[in-house]
Amino acid sequence: MIAADRLRRIALWAPGLSDREIEVARAGMNEKAFGAGEYICMRGDRFAYWTGVIAGLVRIGTVSRAGKAVTFTGLTAGAWFGEGSVLKNETRRYDAVALRDSRIALMEHATFQWLFENSVGFNRFLVAQLNERVGHFMGLLEYGRMLDPTARLARCIASLFNPILYPDGTRQLDITQEEIGALSGMSRQNANRCLKALEKEGVLRLEYGGLAILDLERLRRYGE
């Protein structure tokens, strides 16, 4: 169980709930720590939890039968995922891996279903999130097919600042170049080259252990 004030701090959707709904939500949730490289869930798992990233960085992707790793997206603090699988009560179609030590919130299936059936505020959040996620993945598909590596990496970084999917609100990103490469589908060396090009153009600044976004709008439109 998570305390009510703790839930309101870690969940963007919590302010839209009534006191009764908050009590139900927190009673059906717990927190768990995952080490770097540890799987939160694997493709084919019946992982019956709606999941939130409290702290850390999570990669969503899969591995083909030929052994090729494909990254769909990265999830930073404040992100919630897995609502589609929970709603349909189906096995996961992707792997979720902690790229660094991460703290994860897990909401039980029964609790999620109760909120889905009883809470107007919760449903409003889900509709907004699902709509935003569709646009997010359509954008990622476009970037992968139409943009060069530097532009693809720029758009990948910009996607981590989506105010609905990742409501952190800061312009700092604690992420290594290896992690950026993993999220962008390229090697650390190629990611380093692209990041230096973006820094030279003044859209971001490389820092120890991360980067600072100097011009988010240019980053979002990079390559147009």
CORRATA-V367227 format. One record per residue. N is the residue number from 1. RES is the residue in one small letter. SS is DSSP state (hx for helix, st for strand, lp for the rest). PSI is psi in whole degrees, -180 to 180 (none if undefined). Layout:
n	res	ss	psi
N	RES	SS	PSI
N	RES	SS	PSI
This chain:
n	res	ss	psi
1	m	lp	141
2	i	lp	139
3	a	lp	150
4	a	hx	-43
5	d	hx	-33
6	r	hx	-43
7	l	hx	-43
8	r	hx	-28
9	r	hx	-35
10	i	hx	-9
11	a	lp	116
12	l	lp	-28
13	w	lp	-14
14	a	hx	-39
15	p	hx	-20
16	g	hx	1
17	l	lp	151
18	s	lp	169
19	d	hx	-41
20	r	hx	-43
21	e	hx	-36
22	i	hx	-43
23	e	hx	-43
24	v	hx	-44
25	a	hx	-48
26	r	hx	-29
27	a	hx	-24
28	g	lp	23
29	m	st	154
30	n	st	170
31	e	st	149
32	k	st	142
33	a	st	139
34	f	st	134
35	g	lp	163
36	a	lp	130
37	g	lp	-5
38	e	lp	139
39	y	st	130
40	i	st	-42
41	c	st	161
42	m	lp	155
43	r	lp	130
44	g	lp	-12
45	d	lp	144
46	r	lp	81
47	f	lp	95
48	a	lp	53
49	y	st	139
50	w	st	137
51	t	st	135
52	g	st	144
53	v	st	110
54	i	st	-44
55	a	st	146
56	g	lp	-157
57	l	lp	130
58	v	st	135
59	r	st	131
60	i	st	123
61	g	st	-163
62	t	st	174
63	v	st	129
64	s	lp	169
65	r	lp	-26
66	a	lp	-2
67	g	lp	9
68	k	lp	127
69	a	st	133
70	v	st	125
71	t	st	129
72	f	st	-46
73	t	st	169
74	g	st	153
75	l	st	125
76	t	lp	-180
77	a	lp	135
78	g	lp	-14
79	a	lp	143
80	w	st	140
81	f	st	164
82	g	lp	8
83	e	hx	-33
84	g	hx	-46
85	s	hx	-37
86	v	hx	-42
87	l	hx	-40
88	k	hx	-5
89	n	lp	50
90	e	lp	167
91	t	lp	159
92	r	lp	143
93	r	lp	13
94	y	lp	166
95	d	st	143
96	a	st	117
97	v	st	134
98	a	st	118
99	l	lp	-20
100	r	lp	175
101	d	lp	126
102	s	st	153
103	r	st	128
104	i	st	138
105	a	st	136
106	l	st	118
107	m	st	129
108	e	st	150
109	h	hx	-45
110	a	hx	-38
111	t	hx	-45
112	f	hx	-46
113	q	hx	-38
114	w	hx	-45
115	l	hx	-40
116	f	hx	-37
117	e	hx	-18
118	n	hx	-17
119	s	lp	115
120	v	hx	-44
121	g	hx	-41
122	f	hx	-42
123	n	hx	-36
124	r	hx	-42
125	f	hx	-45
126	l	hx	-43
127	v	hx	-46
128	a	hx	-42
129	q	hx	-44
130	l	hx	-40
131	n	hx	-44
132	e	hx	-38
133	r	hx	-37
134	v	hx	-47
135	g	hx	-38
136	h	hx	-48
137	f	hx	-31
138	m	hx	-40
139	g	hx	-44
140	l	hx	-38
141	l	hx	-42
142	e	hx	-45
143	y	hx	-44
144	g	hx	-29
145	r	hx	-25
146	m	hx	-19
147	l	lp	155
148	d	lp	170
149	p	hx	-42
150	t	hx	-44
151	a	hx	-38
152	r	hx	-42
153	l	hx	-40
154	a	hx	-46
155	r	hx	-35
156	c	hx	-45
157	i	hx	-45
158	a	hx	-35
159	s	hx	-22
160	l	lp	-1
161	f	lp	23
162	n	lp	121
163	p	lp	-18
164	i	lp	-45
165	l	lp	-32
166	y	lp	82
167	p	lp	32
168	d	lp	-46
169	g	lp	-8
170	t	lp	172
171	r	lp	17
172	q	st	143
173	l	st	111
174	d	lp	96
175	i	lp	141
176	t	lp	164
177	q	hx	-31
178	e	hx	-41
179	e	hx	-41
180	i	hx	-41
181	g	hx	-43
182	a	hx	-40
183	l	hx	-27
184	s	hx	-4
185	g	lp	37
186	m	lp	167
187	s	lp	164
188	r	hx	-39
189	q	hx	-45
190	n	hx	-38
191	a	hx	-41
192	n	hx	-44
193	r	hx	-43
194	c	hx	-40
195	l	hx	-40
196	k	hx	-36
197	a	hx	-42
198	l	hx	-38
199	e	hx	-41
200	k	hx	-32
201	e	lp	-5
202	g	lp	19
203	v	lp	-20
204	l	st	169
205	r	st	127
206	l	st	134
207	e	st	168
208	y	lp	119
209	g	lp	12
210	g	st	-156
211	l	st	159
212	a	st	135
213	i	st	122
214	l	lp	-31
215	d	lp	89
216	l	hx	-37
217	e	hx	-42
218	r	hx	-37
219	l	hx	-41
220	r	hx	-30
221	r	hx	3
222	y	lp	132
223	g	lp	-5
224	e	lp	none
